[in-house]
Amino acid sequence: MIGKEIIESEPITGAKVKSILEEYAEDNELNYEQNLTLNHISRFKRYKLEDAEEIFQKLQDDFGLRDKVAAHIVDLVPQDLADMRLIFAKEAASIEKEEMESILEMLEDYDIQE
């Protein structure tokens, strides 16, 4: 990565990364890092791209979560409160148990891809 400069940085979901890489691969050959990323991201359960974007937006708008935390929730597909507590462990602002339960209930409305 010598000579590479980060122009912009923004947290996005794994579903979005997968979509971008698959679209890029249609016309171009992926380099080593891109192939590793695509292989890695394809191994895990995720939401469909449309669902992931909708969940990401709801987490920000309805629950006031930061981009980074919303992306972690979408990517990690938490199943219970223990998973949610791990996601929020390093957050400066504390989140109530009821709010975590509300997030989990909202996530149940969406199907997970295998």
C-alpha positions as CSV (number, residue, x, y, z in Angstrom):
1,M,0.0,0.0,0.0
2,I,2.9,2.3,-0.5
3,G,1.9,5.5,-2.1
4,K,-1.8,5.0,-1.3
5,E,-3.6,7.8,0.4
6,I,-7.0,7.6,2.2
7,I,-9.2,10.2,0.6
8,E,-12.4,9.4,2.6
9,S,-13.3,7.0,5.3
10,E,-16.9,6.0,6.1
11,P,-18.2,2.9,8.0
12,I,-20.3,0.7,5.7
13,T,-21.9,-2.7,6.1
14,G,-20.3,-6.0,5.0
15,A,-23.2,-6.5,2.6
16,K,-22.3,-3.2,0.9
17,V,-18.6,-4.2,0.7
18,K,-19.6,-7.5,-0.9
19,S,-21.9,-5.8,-3.4
20,I,-19.2,-3.3,-4.4
21,L,-16.5,-6.0,-4.8
22,E,-18.8,-8.3,-6.8
23,E,-19.8,-5.4,-9.1
24,Y,-16.1,-4.4,-9.6
25,A,-15.2,-8.0,-10.3
26,E,-17.6,-8.2,-13.3
27,D,-15.3,-5.9,-15.3
28,N,-12.0,-6.1,-13.5
29,E,-9.7,-8.6,-11.9
30,L,-9.6,-8.4,-8.2
31,N,-6.2,-7.9,-6.5
32,Y,-5.0,-10.1,-3.6
33,E,-6.5,-8.0,-0.8
34,Q,-9.8,-7.6,-2.6
35,N,-10.0,-11.4,-3.2
36,L,-9.3,-12.1,0.5
37,T,-11.9,-9.6,1.5
38,L,-14.5,-11.0,-0.8
39,N,-13.8,-14.6,0.3
40,H,-13.9,-13.6,4.0
41,I,-17.1,-11.6,3.8
42,S,-18.8,-14.4,1.8
43,R,-18.3,-16.9,4.7
44,F,-20.6,-15.3,7.2
45,K,-24.3,-15.0,7.6
46,R,-25.6,-11.6,6.5
47,Y,-28.6,-9.6,5.6
48,K,-29.5,-8.9,2.0
49,L,-28.1,-5.6,0.8
50,E,-31.5,-3.9,0.8
51,D,-32.3,-5.1,4.3
52,A,-28.8,-4.2,5.5
53,E,-29.1,-0.7,4.3
54,E,-32.6,-0.3,5.8
55,I,-31.5,-1.7,9.2
56,F,-28.4,0.6,9.1
57,Q,-30.6,3.6,8.5
58,K,-33.1,2.6,11.2
59,L,-30.4,2.1,13.8
60,Q,-29.1,5.6,13.1
61,D,-32.5,7.3,12.9
62,D,-34.6,5.5,15.4
63,F,-32.0,4.6,18.0
64,G,-29.5,7.4,17.4
65,L,-26.5,5.1,16.9
66,R,-23.2,6.1,15.4
67,D,-22.4,4.8,11.9
68,K,-19.7,2.5,13.2
69,V,-21.9,0.9,15.8
70,A,-24.8,0.5,13.3
71,A,-22.5,-1.2,10.9
72,H,-21.2,-3.6,13.6
73,I,-24.8,-4.6,14.5
74,V,-25.7,-5.2,10.8
75,D,-22.4,-7.2,10.2
76,L,-22.4,-9.3,13.4
77,V,-26.1,-10.2,13.3
78,P,-26.5,-10.3,17.1
79,Q,-28.9,-13.0,18.4
80,D,-29.2,-12.1,22.1
81,L,-28.4,-9.6,24.7
82,A,-24.9,-11.0,25.3
83,D,-24.0,-10.3,21.7
84,M,-25.4,-6.8,22.0
85,R,-23.4,-6.1,25.2
86,L,-20.2,-7.1,23.4
87,I,-21.0,-4.7,20.5
88,F,-21.6,-1.8,23.0
89,A,-18.8,-2.7,25.4
90,K,-16.4,0.0,24.1
91,E,-19.0,2.7,23.6
92,A,-18.6,5.8,25.7
93,A,-22.4,6.3,26.0
94,S,-24.2,3.5,27.8
95,I,-27.3,1.9,26.3
96,E,-30.2,0.6,28.3
97,K,-31.2,-3.1,28.3
98,E,-34.6,-2.2,27.0
99,E,-33.1,-0.4,24.0
100,M,-30.9,-3.4,23.2
101,E,-34.0,-5.6,23.4
102,S,-35.8,-3.2,21.0
103,I,-33.0,-3.5,18.5
104,L,-33.1,-7.3,18.7
105,E,-36.8,-7.3,18.1
106,M,-36.4,-5.0,15.1
107,L,-33.7,-7.4,13.7
108,E,-36.1,-10.3,13.9
109,D,-38.2,-8.8,11.2
110,Y,-35.4,-9.4,8.6
111,D,-34.2,-12.6,7.0
112,I,-30.6,-13.7,7.3
113,Q,-28.9,-15.1,4.2
114,E,-26.7,-18.2,4.7
